[in-house]
Amino acid sequence: MPKQSKRYRSALAKQPKELQPLPKAVETLKTYDATKFDQTVEVHMRLGVDPNQADQIIRGSLVLPHGIGKTQRVVVFAKGDQAKAAEAAGADEVGQEDLAKKIKDGFTDFDVCIAAPDMMGLVGPLGRVLGPRGLMPSPRAGTVTADVGKVVGEYKAGKVEFRNDKGGNVHAMVGKMSFDSQKLEENITAFVDYISGMKPQSIKGTYIKGVAICATMTPSVRVLT
């Protein structure tokens, strides 16, 4: 077992054993000892879905009310007016065959890859590189779109993507520890409400089994829902 730092052991001593209302959970998170960097705050949701059933996959994206406190690096496959719109919206790199070759050669220094529909013939073969890193454009995630300018703007404003893992859990970053408590609460509430609204009709039992929040170097705090 990895050795726990003095800071982490101190935080564990403050970790509530009971579920906490969201305001109290955020307050507790902020009582953990600070680090030299601005930690990312994450929300983790345990869902009662069967990841092996196609109709129970929970996947999508949303723009959080207060962003995520991070400027995301966005690359776009587009041409013509769509390429111009992507550049105007702040895309870090826009291209076609040149961008595809660059990625094939190992370039993955970006957070989001967006593609216009007519570019998928070019993007498809990049699946071996982009897929394992979670960067492959997808219509379901909203990253294959005819309105690339709008989507680039959304990601630059703090849009987050999510997809349940093999255990049926969904994770997302929802801000930074430097955010004031109200902004964190509103971002977390927006995410949890969004996931709640995606409940598959085929699920008869409990859909949301648990919610917890944590920061990069802190224990989690379980949230009362």
VEXLUMMI-905234 format. One record per atom (N, C-alpha, C, O): residue number from 1; y, z, x; residue in one letter. Coordinates in pm, whole numbers, plus 50000, padded with zeros to 5 digits. Last residue first. Layout:
<pts>
 resi    c2    c3    c1 resn
  NUM     Y     Z     X    A
...
</pts>
This chain:
<pts>
 resi    c2    c3    c1 resn
  225 51294 49878 47185    T
  225 51334 49760 47107    T
  225 51311 49784 46957    T
  225 51339 49696 46876    T
  224 51377 50048 47474    L
  224 51336 50066 47334    L
  224 51385 49947 47255    L
  224 51504 49917 47255    L
  223 51272 49956 47797    V
  223 51376 49952 47694    V
  223 51315 49967 47555    V
  223 51214 49905 47523    V
  222 51209 50103 48113    R
  222 51156 50045 47989    R
  222 51257 50063 47875    R
  222 51317 50169 47858    R
  221 51318 50010 48421    V
  221 51348 50104 48313    V
  221 51301 50038 48183    V
  221 51347 49929 48149    V
  220 51170 49984 48751    S
  220 51209 49933 48620    S
  220 51248 50047 48526    S
  220 51216 50164 48550    S
  219 51319 50053 49075    P
  219 51211 50062 48976    P
  219 51261 50007 48843    P
  219 51381 49986 48824    P
  218 51500 49809 49276    T
  218 51489 49933 49198    T
  218 51361 49934 49116    T
  218 51302 49829 49091    T
  217 51597 49578 49401    M
  217 51532 49682 49481    M
  217 51525 49815 49407    M
  217 51541 49921 49467    M
  216 51694 49406 49194    T
  216 51616 49353 49306    T
  216 51536 49461 49380    T
  216 51421 49438 49416    T
  215 51644 49592 48887    A
  215 51726 49516 48981    A
  215 51638 49480 49101    A
  215 51522 49521 49108    A
  214 51520 49574 48548    C
  214 51519 49626 48684    C
  214 51618 49546 48766    C
  214 51671 49444 48720    C
  213 51390 49643 48222    I
  213 51491 49585 48309    I
  213 51478 49648 48447    I
  213 51432 49761 48461    I
  212 51148 49554 47972    A
  212 51193 49639 48082    A
  212 51300 49566 48160    A
  212 51303 49443 48165    A
  211 50964 49561 47676    V
  211 51080 49506 47746    V
  211 51120 49605 47855    V
  211 51126 49726 47831    V
  210 50667 49476 47491    G
  210 50742 49562 47581    G
  210 50856 49489 47647    G
  210 50847 49369 47673    G
  209 50570 49311 47298    K
  209 50495 49433 47328    K
  209 50570 49527 47421    K
  209 50538 49646 47428    K
  208 50647 49103 47052    I
  208 50711 49165 47168    I
  208 50647 49301 47192    I
  208 50668 49395 47115    I
  207 50434 49066 46855    Y
  207 50485 48958 46941    Y
  207 50549 49016 47067    Y
  207 50508 48982 47178    Y
  206 50143 49188 46711    T
  206 50270 49222 46773    T
  206 50312 49111 46870    T
  206 50235 49069 46956    T
  205 49973 48931 46520    G
  205 49993 49069 46564    G
  205 50132 49091 46622    G
  205 50227 49021 46585    G
  204 49984 48658 46473    K
  204 49975 48749 46358    K
  204 50003 48895 46396    K
  204 50051 48973 46314    K
  203 50105 48354 46571    I
  203 50085 48492 46615    I
  203 50091 48585 46494    I
  203 50191 48589 46422    I
  202 50172 48106 46475    S
  202 50029 48137 46486    S
  202 50001 48280 46532    S
  202 49886 48324 46530    S
  201 50442 48075 46496    Q
  201 50387 48108 46364    Q
  201 50241 48150 46371    Q
  201 50191 48221 46283    Q
  200 50599 48225 46780    P
  200 50512 48121 46722    P
  200 50453 48166 46589    P
  200 50418 48283 46573    P
  199 50929 48328 46815    K
  199 50794 48374 46783    K
  199 50712 48262 46719    K
  199 50751 48209 46614    K
  198 51187 48292 46893    M
  198 51092 48185 46928    M
  198 50947 48223 46892    M
  198 50854 48156 46936    M
  197 51346 48509 46851    G
  197 51355 48400 46755    G
  197 51258 48286 46781    G
  197 51248 48193 46701    G
  196 51296 48655 47080    S
  196 51246 48705 46950    S
  196 51243 48592 46846    S
  196 51151 48583 46765    S
  195 51443 48512 47266    I
  195 51297 48511 47275    I
  195 51235 48557 47143    I
  195 51134 48502 47099    I
  194 51698 48584 47171    Y
  194 51658 48443 47178    Y
  194 51505 48431 47183    Y
  194 51446 48349 47112    Y
  193 51702 48860 47203    D
  193 51714 48803 47068    D
  193 51666 48658 47065    D
  193 51602 48614 46969    D
  192 51689 48873 47484    V
  192 51581 48930 47403    V
  192 51584 48873 47262    V
  192 51479 48840 47206    V
  191 51935 48747 47552    F
  191 51806 48692 47596    F
  191 51692 48742 47509    F
  191 51609 48663 47464    F
  190 52127 48909 47430    A
  190 52123 48766 47398    A
  190 51988 48707 47435    A
  190 51932 48627 47361    A
  189 52075 49154 47558    T
  189 52055 49140 47413    T
  189 52043 48994 47373    T
  189 51958 48959 47291    T
  188 52153 49089 47819    I
  188 52014 49127 47791    I
  188 51983 49110 47642    I
  188 51878 49059 47606    I
  187 52429 49037 47779    N
  187 52340 48934 47834    N
  187 52194 48963 47801    N
  187 52120 48874 47760    N
  186 52514 49286 47681    E
  186 52528 49166 47597    E
  186 52440 49053 47648    E
  186 52383 48979 47567    E
  185 52457 49455 47899    E
  185 52394 49479 47769    E
  185 52399 49353 47683    E
  185 52301 49318 47618    E
  184 52627 49345 48093    L
  184 52482 49344 48113    L
  184 52409 49362 47980    L
  184 52312 49291 47952    L
  183 52874 49399 47973    K
  183 52835 49260 47998    K
  183 52684 49249 48020    K
  183 52620 49156 47972    K
  182 52871 49679 47969    Q
  182 52876 49604 47844    Q
  182 52832 49460 47864    Q
  182 52759 49405 47780    Q
  181 52871 49755 48242    S
  181 52756 49783 48157    S
  181 52755 49698 48030    S
  181 52649 49651 47988    S
  180 52993 49497 48463    D
  180 53008 49622 48391    D
  180 52895 49634 48288    D
  180 52833 49534 48252    D
  179 52819 49375 48752    F
  179 52866 49353 48615    F
  179 52892 49489 48550    F
  179 52821 49586 48578    F
  178 52692 49448 48983    S
  178 52837 49464 48980    S
  178 52896 49436 48842    S
  178 53012 49471 48817    S
  177 52432 49372 48949    M
  177 52462 49514 48935    M
  177 52612 49539 48928    M
  177 52655 49641 48874    M
  176 52429 49067 48755    K
  176 52434 49139 48881    K
  176 52468 49286 48855    K
  176 52525 49319 48752    K
  175 52210 48887 48528    G
  175 52338 48928 48582    G
  175 52324 48997 48715    G
  175 52220 48988 48781    G
  174 51957 48826 48450    V
  174 52056 48842 48344    V
  174 52189 48894 48396    V
  174 52273 48940 48319    V
  173 51670 48632 48514    M
  173 51783 48706 48568    M
  173 51892 48711 48461    M
  173 51915 48612 48391    M
  172 51357 48678 48344    A
  172 51482 48604 48366    A
  172 51584 48693 48433    A
  172 51585 48815 48413    A
  171 51023 48629 48220    H
  171 51116 48694 48310    H
  171 51243 48610 48321    H
  171 51239 48488 48308    H
  170 50748 48698 48013    V
  170 50866 48615 48035    V
  170 50965 48695 48120    V
  170 50989 48813 48095    V
  169 50389 48695 48002    N
  169 50516 48763 48027    N
  169 50628 48661 48052    N
  169 50604 48553 48105    N
  168 50130 48605 47988    G
  168 50208 48609 47864    G
  168 50341 48680 47879    G
  168 50401 48721 47780    G
  167 50005 48570 48225    G
  167 49978 48696 48155    G
  167 50055 48709 48025    G
  167 50047 48812 47958    G
  166 50103 48337 48324    K
  166 49964 48338 48280    K
  166 49926 48466 48205    K
  166 49827 48469 48132    K
  165 50442 48340 48188    D
  165 50344 48325 48295    D
  165 50203 48334 48238    D
  165 50185 48338 48116    D
  164 50677 48153 47990    N
  164 50581 48262 48005    N
  164 50482 48233 48118    N
  164 50443 48119 48140    N
  163 50987 48059 48121    R
  163 50856 48013 48073    R
  163 50757 48126 48093    R
  163 50754 48189 48199    R
  162 51335 47976 48135    F
  162 51225 48073 48130    F
  162 51099 48003 48082    F
  162 51104 47902 48011    F
  161 51662 47938 48277    E
  161 51538 47882 48224    E
  161 51431 47991 48222    E
  161 51437 48086 48299    E
  160 52005 47999 48205    V
  160 51880 48040 48267    V
  160 51763 47972 48198    V
  160 51764 47951 48076    V
  159 52343 47920 48285    K
  159 52226 47895 48202    K
  159 52100 47938 48277    K
  159 52088 47916 48398    K
  158 52603 47946 48396    G
  158 52508 48058 48393    G
  158 52390 48040 48300    G
  158 52343 48138 48242    G
  157 52765 47733 48439    A
  157 52824 47846 48367    A
  157 52728 47964 48356    A
  157 52769 48072 48312    A
  156 52601 47549 48553    K
  156 52708 47602 48638    K
  156 52772 47726 48572    K
  156 52826 47812 48641    K
  155 52454 47489 48329    Y
  155 52390 47559 48440    Y
  155 52493 47618 48535    Y
  155 52472 47726 48590    Y
  154 52653 47359 48174    E
  154 52587 47481 48124    E
  154 52522 47560 48238    E
  154 52534 47682 48243    E
  153 52719 47137 48332    G
  153 52820 47238 48303    G
  153 52759 47369 48256    G
  153 52807 47476 48292    G
  152 52477 46998 48312    V
  152 52523 47045 48443    V
  152 52625 47157 48424    V
  152 52619 47260 48491    V
  151 52485 46940 48039    V
  151 52382 47031 48090    V
  151 52419 47084 48229    V
  151 52395 47200 48259    V
  150 52702 46760 48022    K
  150 52703 46886 47946    K
  150 52606 46986 48006    K
  150 52639 47103 48022    K
  149 52612 46551 48188    G
  149 52735 46622 48217    G
  149 52740 46757 48149    G
  149 52778 46857 48210    G
  148 52384 46448 48064    V
  148 52370 46524 48189    V
  148 52495 46604 48222    V
  148 52486 46713 48278    V
  147 52264 46373 47804    D
  147 52398 46427 47823    D
  147 52398 46513 47949    D
  147 52411 46636 47941    D
  146 52004 46310 47788    A
  146 52096 46196 47788    A
  146 52240 46242 47810    A
  146 52328 46159 47832    A
  145 51773 46495 47992    T
  145 51872 46485 47886    T
  145 51959 46361 47900    T
  145 51984 46314 48011    T
  144 51575 46727 48111    V
  144 51572 46581 48092    V
  144 51659 46556 47971    V
  144 51623 46592 47859    V
  143 51617 46991 48076    T
  143 51665 46933 48201    T
  143 51637 46783 48211    T
  143 51673 46720 48311    T
  142 51514 47128 47863    G
  142 51648 47073 47848    G
  142 51703 47009 47974    G
  142 51821 46976 47979    G
  141 51260 47208 47858    A
  141 51353 47301 47921    A
  141 51497 47252 47911    A
  141 51590 47324 47945    A
  140 51150 46983 47740    R
  140 51140 47111 47670    R
  140 51237 47215 47728    R
  140 51289 47300 47655    R
  139 51189 46783 47930    P
  139 51262 46776 47803    P
  139 51262 46911 47732    P
  139 51362 46949 47670    P
  138 51230 46874 48272    S
  138 51145 46876 48153    S
  138 51229 46866 48027    S
  138 51332 46934 48017    S
  137 51213 46845 48629    P
  137 51287 46827 48503    P
  137 51191 46815 48384    P
  137 51084 46755 48395    P
  136 51075 47090 48840    M
  136 51052 46961 48776    M
  136 51130 46950 48645    M
  136 51115 47036 48558    M
  135 51086 47332 48965    L
  135 51208 47253 48964    L
  135 51194 47118 48892    L
  135 51289 47041 48885    L
  134 50885 47506 49038    G
  134 50949 47524 48908    G
  134 51076 47444 48892    G
  134 51165 47481 48815    G
  133 50745 47451 49260    R
  133 50866 47531 49279    R
  133 50941 47556 49148    R
  133 51047 47618 49147    R
  132 50542 47281 49180    P
  132 50506 47415 49227    P
  132 50626 47507 49246    P
  132 50611 47629 49248    P
  131 50714 47046 49107    G
  131 50635 47125 49013    G
  131 50603 47266 49061    G
  131 50633 47363 48991    G
  130 50827 46915 49331    L
  130 50911 46994 49241    L
  130 50831 47089 49152    L
  130 50876 47201 49124    L
  129 50608 46791 49460    V
  129 50705 46871 49536    V
  129 50779 46967 49444    V
  129 50793 47086 49475    V
  128 50467 46666 49263    R
  128 50392 46746 49361    R
  128 50484 46835 49443    R
  128 50444 46942 49489    R
  127 50663 46519 49123    G
  127 50603 46638 49063    G
  127 50530 46726 49162    G
  127 50530 46848 49148    G
  126 50766 46283 49195    L
  126 50810 46399 49274    L
  126 50748 46529 49224    L
  126 50777 46637 49276    L
  125 50692 46086 49019    P
  125 50612 46102 49140    P
  125 50652 46222 49227    P
  125 50581 46257 49321    P
  124 50912 46123 48821    G
  124 50772 46158 48796    G
  124 50688 46179 48922    G
  124 50619 46281 48933    G
  123 51153 46007 48898    V
  123 51133 46150 48920    V
  123 50986 46190 48908    V
  123 50941 46281 48978    V
  122 51134 45742 48823    L
  122 51163 45773 48963    L
  122 51129 45918 48995    L
  122 51084 45949 49106    L
  121 51096 45766 48557    G
  121 51002 45684 48634    G
  121 51015 45709 48783    G
  121 50918 45698 48858    G
  120 51320 45906 48477    M
  120 51193 45977 48489    M
  120 51086 45896 48560    M
  120 50993 45954 48617    M
  119 51560 45790 48429    M
  119 51530 45820 48569    M
  119 51392 45880 48588    M
  119 51349 45903 48701    M
  118 51620 45774 48164    D
  118 51582 45649 48231    D
  118 51552 45668 48380    D
  118 51522 45571 48450    D
  117 51699 46041 48102    P
  117 51568 45990 48060    P
  117 51525 45863 48134    P
  117 51406 45847 48164    P
  116 51841 46210 48386    A
  116 51861 46129 48267    A
  116 51725 46068 48230    A
  116 51643 46046 48319    A
  115 51762 46535 48508    A
  115 51741 46390 48512    A
  115 51776 46326 48379    A
  115 51745 46380 48273    A
  114 51812 46808 48730    I
  114 51834 46748 48599    I
  114 51818 46596 48610    I
  114 51855 46537 48712    I
  113 51710 47096 48884    C
  113 51705 46950 48894    C
  113 51713 46893 48753    C
  113 51631 46925 48667    C
  112 51832 47389 49039    V
  112 51805 47315 48915    V
  112 51804 47167 48944    V
  112 51887 47117 49020    V
  111 51871 47489 49294    D
  111 51814 47577 49191    D
  111 51770 47504 49066    D
  111 51681 47550 48995    D
  110 51795 47366 49626    F
  110 51872 47367 49502    F
  110 51798 47451 49399    F
  110 51680 47480 49414    F
  109 51658 47250 49859    D
  109 51761 47354 49866    D
  109 51854 47346 49744    D
  109 51974 47323 49757    D
  108 51460 47078 49919    T
  108 51446 47155 49794    T
  108 51549 47268 49789    T
  108 51527 47370 49723    T
  107 51355 46812 50102    F
  107 51477 46877 50054    F
  107 51452 46945 49920    F
  107 51426 46879 49820    F
  106 51133 46666 50194    G
  106 51134 46812 50206    G
  106 51258 46883 50157    G
  106 51266 47006 50169    G
  105 51107 46403 50144    D
  105 51111 46441 50286    D
  105 51128 46591 50306    D
  105 51135 46639 50419    D
  104 51135 46393 49874    K
  104 51002 46366 49930    K
  104 50994 46411 50075    K
  104 50888 46453 50123    K
  103 51412 46430 49866    I
  103 51324 46536 49816    I
  103 51182 46517 49869    I
  103 51116 46615 49906    I
  102 51497 46186 49973    K
  102 51538 46310 50038    K
  102 51447 46426 49996    K
  102 51410 46509 50078    K
  101 51398 46008 49785    K
  101 51346 46005 49922    K
  101 51377 46136 49994    K
  101 51294 46188 50068    K
  100 51558 46078 49565    A
  100 51412 46090 49557    A
  100 51351 46094 49697    A
  100 51261 46174 49723    A
   99 51811 46007 49658    L
   99 51782 46149 49632    L
   99 51631 46173 49625    L
   99 51582 46275 49674    L
   98 51778 45731 49672    D
   98 51815 45807 49791    D
   98 51783 45955 49776    D
   98 51735 46019 49869    D
   97 51725 45654 49410    E
   97 51620 45639 49511    E
   97 51649 45721 49637    E
   97 51558 45775 49700    E
   96 51976 45854 49312    Q
   96 51862 45783 49253    Q
   96 51753 45774 49359    Q
   96 51694 45876 49396    Q
   95 52209 46131 49258    G
   95 52153 46015 49325    G
   95 52040 45951 49247    G
   95 52012 45987 49133    G
   94 52420 46398 49334    V
   94 52379 46302 49232    V
   94 52325 46179 49303    V
   94 52386 46129 49397    V
   93 52475 46739 49394    E
   93 52430 46611 49448    E
   93 52381 46524 49333    E
   93 52309 46571 49245    E
   92 52602 46933 49248    D
   92 52610 46941 49394    D
   92 52565 46812 49460    D
   92 52611 46778 49569    D
   91 52808 46881 48963    A
   91 52677 46868 49027    A
   91 52693 46867 49179    A
   91 52787 46808 49232    A
   90 53045 46903 48812    G
   90 53024 46992 48926    G
   90 52887 46986 48991    G
   90 52852 47077 49067    G
   89 53119 46725 48626    A
   89 53080 46857 48577    A
   89 53047 46954 48689    A
   89 53023 47073 48665    A
   88 53156 46494 48771    A
   88 53274 46558 48713    A
   88 53244 46700 48667    A
   88 53332 46786 48668    A
   87 52889 46432 48823    E
   87 52978 46467 48934    E
   87 53101 46541 48883    E
   87 53144 46640 48943    E
   86 52805 46369 48564    A
   86 52742 46479 48637    A
   86 52830 46526 48752    A
   86 52845 46646 48775    A
   85 52964 46146 48508    A
   85 52979 46267 48425    A
   85 52920 46388 48497    A
   85 52977 46497 48492    A
   84 52864 45965 48695    K
   84 53004 46007 48704    K
   84 53028 46136 48625    K
   84 53101 46225 48670    K
   83 52607 45937 48595    A
   83 52625 45991 48730    A
   83 52768 46041 48747    A
   83 52791 46147 48806    A
   82 52665 45818 48350    Q
   82 52602 45950 48351    Q
   82 52616 46016 48488    Q
   82 52636 46137 48497    Q
   81 52768 45571 48424    D
   81 52857 45670 48362    D
   81 52798 45810 48363    D
   81 52871 45909 48375    D
   80 52538 45515 48691    G
   80 52647 45469 48605    G
   80 52734 45580 48553    G
   80 52770 45672 48626    G
   79 52259 45746 48690    K
   79 52334 45631 48741    K
   79 52447 45597 48644    K
   79 52450 45644 48531    K
   78 52072 46032 48809    A
   78 52144 45957 48706    A
   78 52215 45839 48772    A
   78 52230 45834 48895    A
   77 51953 46333 48880    F
   77 51911 46193 48889    F
   77 51979 46118 48775    F
   77 51947 46139 48658    F
   76 52112 46603 49041    V
   76 52097 46521 48920    V
   76 52050 46380 48956    V
   76 52101 46318 49050    V
   75 52113 46950 49129    V
   75 52102 46808 49167    V
   75 52066 46728 49043    V
   75 51998 46777 48953    V
   74 52289 47248 49172    V
   74 52232 47154 49077    V
   74 52230 47013 49135    V
   74 52331 46963 49184    V
   73 52291 47584 49237    R
   73 52299 47452 49301    R
   73 52221 47353 49215    R
   73 52102 47371 49189    R
   72 52479 47831 49067    Q
   72 52353 47759 49086    Q
   72 52378 47620 49146    Q
   72 52473 47550 49110    Q
   71 52634 48115 49150    T
   71 52662 47973 49135    T
   71 52534 47896 49166    T
   71 52487 47896 49280    T
   70 52592 48412 48967    K
   70 52548 48329 49079    K
   70 52582 48184 49050    K
   70 52563 48136 48938    K
   69 52621 48561 48742    G
   69 52683 48610 48864    G
   69 52644 48532 48987    G
   69 52660 48580 49100    G
   68 52531 48456 48511    I
   68 52434 48536 48587    I
   68 52493 48587 48719    I
   68 52423 48651 48798    I
   67 52719 48466 48198    G
   67 52663 48403 48316    G
   67 52568 48496 48390    G
   67 52529 48600 48338    G
   66 52775 48599 47964    H
   66 52860 48628 48080    H
   66 52804 48569 48210    H
   66 52837 48616 48320    H
   65 52596 48495 47771    P
   65 52738 48513 47738    P
   65 52828 48531 47860    P
   65 52943 48486 47861    P
   64 52375 48241 47901    L
   64 52406 48382 47875    L
   64 52557 48399 47853    L
   64 52636 48326 47912    L
   63 52225 47969 47766    V
   63 52344 48009 47841    V
   63 52376 48153 47803    V
   63 52403 48182 47686    V
   62 51872 47908 47799    L
   62 51991 47944 47722    L
   62 52104 47982 47815    L
   62 52081 48023 47929    L
   61 51554 47746 47760    S
   61 51669 47786 47840    S
   61 51782 47827 47748    S
   61 51787 47785 47632    S
   60 51192 47758 47755    G
   60 51321 47703 47713    G
   60 51431 47745 47808    G
   60 51405 47776 47924    G
   59 50885 47872 47618    R
   59 50958 47804 47726    R
   59 51090 47750 47674    R
   59 51097 47702 47561    R
   58 50592 47996 47546    I
   58 50732 48032 47526    I
   58 50812 47978 47644    I
   58 50806 48031 47755    I
   57 50313 47869 47389    I
   57 50390 47869 47513    I
   57 50537 47896 47481    I
   57 50597 47827 47399    I
   56 50160 47839 47167    Q
   56 50210 47974 47194    Q
   56 50283 47984 47329    Q
   56 50309 48093 47378    Q
   55 50052 47592 47141    D
   55 50155 47628 47043    D
   55 50209 47769 47063    D
   55 50294 47815 46987    D
   54 49856 47589 47341    A
   54 49978 47509 47359    A
   54 50089 47550 47263    A
   54 50207 47543 47299    A
   53 49703 47870 47466    Q
   53 49726 47794 47343    Q
   53 49861 47721 47354    Q
   53 49965 47783 47373    Q
   52 49701 48019 47689    N
   52 49610 47905 47689    N
   52 49625 47819 47563    N
   52 49569 47710 47555    N
   51 49862 48238 47649    P
   51 49915 48129 47730    P
   51 49827 48004 47732    P
   51 49872 47897 47772    P
   50 49906 48395 47363    D
   50 49792 48346 47439    D
   50 49839 48224 47519    D
   50 49856 48117 47461    D
   49 50133 48673 47333    V
   49 50098 48532 47319    V
   49 49973 48501 47401    V
   49 49940 48573 47495    V
   48 50292 48912 47313    G
   48 50157 48902 47259    G
   48 50119 48758 47231    G
   48 50080 48723 47120    G
   47 50478 48975 47615    L
   47 50461 48914 47484    L
   47 50314 48907 47443    L
   47 50225 48897 47526    L
   46 50702 49160 47788    R
   46 50557 49141 47771    R
   46 50532 49095 47628    R
   46 50562 49166 47532    R
   45 50980 49070 47977    M
   45 50927 49091 47843    M
   45 50778 49063 47840    M
   45 50732 48958 47883    M
   44 51235 49170 48187    H
   44 51095 49131 48181    H
   44 51041 49167 48043    H
   44 51055 49281 47998    H
   43 51540 49090 48341    V
   43 51472 49143 48223    V
   43 51330 49086 48223    V
   43 51309 48970 48255    V
   42 51730 49185 48632    E
   42 51631 49102 48563    E
   42 51582 49171 48437    E
   42 51581 49293 48428    E
   41 52004 49161 48847    V
   41 51941 49236 48738    V
   41 51851 49140 48661    V
   41 51891 49029 48628    V
   40 52048 49152 49196    T
   40 52028 49077 49072    T
   40 51957 49165 48970    T
   40 51862 49235 49003    T
   39 52281 49346 49389    Q
   39 52147 49317 49341    Q
   39 52148 49236 49211    Q
   39 52238 49250 49128    Q
   38 52483 49285 49640    D
   38 52493 49292 49494    D
   38 52359 49249 49434    D
   38 52328 49130 49428    D
   37 52405 49490 49927    F
   37 52431 49362 49861    F
   37 52430 49382 49710    F
   37 52381 49483 49660    F
   36 52345 49739 50016    K
   36 52457 49672 50082    K
   36 52489 49535 50021    K
   36 52587 49472 50058    K
   35 52281 49936 49717    T
   35 52240 49867 49841    T
   35 52363 49800 49900    T
   35 52472 49804 49842    T
   34 52285 50258 49550    A
   34 52334 50123 49576    A
   34 52278 50067 49706    A
   34 52234 50142 49794    A
   33 52043 50438 49364    D
   33 52125 50425 49484    D
   33 52160 50280 49512    D
   33 52077 50190 49498    D
   32 52076 50431 49007    Y
   32 51994 50416 49127    Y
   32 52085 50391 49247    Y
   32 52192 50330 49234    Y
   31 52247 50418 48796    T
   31 52245 50544 48871    T
   31 52159 50535 48996    T
   31 52168 50622 49084    T
   30 52209 50179 48670    K
   30 52327 50189 48755    K
   30 52333 50322 48832    K
   30 52415 50337 48923    K
   29 51987 50235 48518    L
   29 51975 50135 48625    L
   29 52091 50151 48723    L
   29 52073 50137 48844    L
   28 52103 50406 48327    T
   28 52005 50458 48424    T
   28 51994 50365 48543    T
   28 51991 50410 48658    T
   27 52258 50221 48185    E
   27 52323 50335 48252    E
   27 52232 50392 48360    E
   27 52277 50424 48470    E
   26 52057 50065 48078    V
   26 52151 50005 48173    V
   26 52221 50114 48253    V
   26 52241 50102 48374    V
   25 51941 50259 47911    A
   25 51860 50193 48015    A
   25 51950 50131 48122    A
   25 51923 50143 48241    A
   24 52147 50317 47735    K
   24 52099 50422 47825    K
   24 52018 50362 47940    K
   24 52025 50410 48053    K
   23 52166 50070 47598    P
   23 52281 50125 47673    P
   23 52240 50232 47774    P
   23 52292 50236 47886    P
   22 51889 50047 47493    L
   22 51944 49957 47594    L
   22 52065 50015 47668    L
   22 52068 50009 47791    L
   21 51702 50353 47485    P
   21 51787 50255 47416    P
   21 51858 50170 47524    P
   21 51883 50219 47634    P
   20 51393 50383 47668    Q
   20 51535 50414 47657    Q
   20 51607 50310 47570    Q
   20 51577 50191 47580    Q
   19 51076 50544 47674    L
   19 51156 50426 47644    L
   19 51301 50466 47621    L
   19 51328 50570 47561    L
   18 51015 50788 47938    E
   18 51019 50745 47799    E
   18 51100 50615 47785    E
   18 51181 50581 47871    E
   17 51054 50841 48199    K
   17 50916 50816 48159    K
   17 50910 50764 48015    K
   17 50810 50704 47976    K
   16 51312 50710 48410    P
   16 51270 50778 48286    P
   16 51125 50744 48252    P
   16 51079 50632 48275    P
   15 51361 50766 48751    Q
   15 51305 50672 48652    Q
   15 51258 50746 48527    Q
   15 51174 50835 48536    Q
   14 51439 50929 48952    K
   14 51532 50916 48839    K
   14 51475 50828 48726    K
   14 51535 50819 48619    K
   13 51244 50900 49138    A
   13 51264 51034 49083    A
   13 51356 51032 48961    A
   13 51352 51123 48878    A
   12 51280 50639 49214    L
   12 51163 50673 49132    L
   12 51178 50810 49067    L
   12 51131 50833 48955    L
   11 51500 50665 49381    A
   11 51516 50598 49252    A
   11 51400 50632 49158    A
   11 51420 50651 49038    A
   10 51382 50787 49601    S
   10 51489 50857 49529    S
   10 51509 50798 49390    S
   10 51531 50871 49293    S
    9 51215 50584 49679    R
    9 51155 50710 49633    R
    9 51258 50793 49556    R
    9 51224 50859 49458    R
    8 51407 50397 49759    Y
    8 51320 50366 49645    Y
    8 51256 50493 49590    Y
    8 51244 50509 49469    Y
    7 51524 50529 49979    R
    7 51606 50491 49864    R
    7 51520 50468 49741    R
    7 51553 50514 49632    R
    6 51308 50547 50152    K
    6 51367 50671 50101    K
    6 51450 50641 49977    K
    6 51448 50718 49880    K
    5 51059 50295 50071    S
    5 51177 50345 50141    S
    5 51226 50475 50077    S
    5 51190 50508 49964    S
    4 50705 50296 50089    Q
    4 50825 50294 50007    Q
    4 50941 50356 50084    Q
    4 50925 50457 50153    Q
    3 50478 50082 50248    K
    3 50550 50208 50255    K
    3 50679 50197 50175    K
    3 50755 50101 50190    K
    2 50224 49915 50059    P
    2 50346 49911 50140    P
    2 50417 50046 50136    P
    2 50417 50115 50034    P
    1 49881 50000 50085    M
    1 50000 50000 50000    M
    1 50125 50000 50089    M
    1 50131 50077 50184    M
</pts>
